[in-house]
Amino acid sequence: MADLPQTVLISGCSSGIGLELAVQLAHDSRQRYQVVATMRDLGKKGTLEAAAGEALGQTLTVAQLDVCSDESVAQCLSYIQGEVDVLVNNAGVGLVGPLEGLSLATMQKVFDTNFFGAVRLVKAVLPGMKRRRQGHIVVVSSVMGLQGVVFNDVYAASKFALEGFFESLAIQLLQFNIFVSLVEPGPVATDFEGKLLKQVSTAQFPGADPDTLHYFRDLYLPASRELFRSVGQSPQDVAQIIVKVIGSARPPLRRQTNARYALLTALKAADPSGSLYVRTARGLVFRWPRLLSLGLSCLACRCFRTRVGPR
């Protein structure tokens, strides 16, 4: 007798990684998954439904979910027949810019979605997983949860919070045969990222001094665009890796998705004090931008294009 398909609940499926992951799981050749693809605004479901094709209404269902609302989470779960076997915390928002020009309210919104939204979903599905003594919680984190990145202070902090929270939780959950996996993409080339960089390039950031604005607009933003062009992954590539993590018999706690970016994360691991990474990052962005551009070009060349997959 064939095993029943696993119910996979994914947040943030209107575009990007969430959309691609939902479609790939729904089109699984072995039909191992029943996907509940969610988004805050159902007015944006058209792209997902078109990509799902014949899977729509069969192995993929679209549902409304606002991870910042207890009521929305409860309502979404009430529509799901049975229990959630795999939870994928993917919903997230970005924030970039000089700290002095960002309001506390804006920073709190980032944490409300990126951190507390994930916590809210886990709290909702955990009792059922513990009762059945099985389950898998997948968190789309970031390499910025492993190392800070200049002018991404608040976004990185929200991802650091995810990493600490879920690593701590993973210890307890192994006693219940529940796995936690933190998937850590580097730059991902999406329309969202492109629009964000375009918006902040003309933003005023009141409160920021002229020198800081110069560093942000004339040094950081060009370097960031070059980084995305050079080593950015597609949402499809990241989703493929998450599919393999979900299908693993013994899922890893952490999984970076981009081998070309690993050279940058290795800087922090090489020096326990952290000074090597901070000083090198400062030099590349603010002192030697041409060297940074050359290094990124080398990373982008074919000799570094390694297909990334679970080992």
Disulfide bonds with the S-S distance in Angstrom:
none
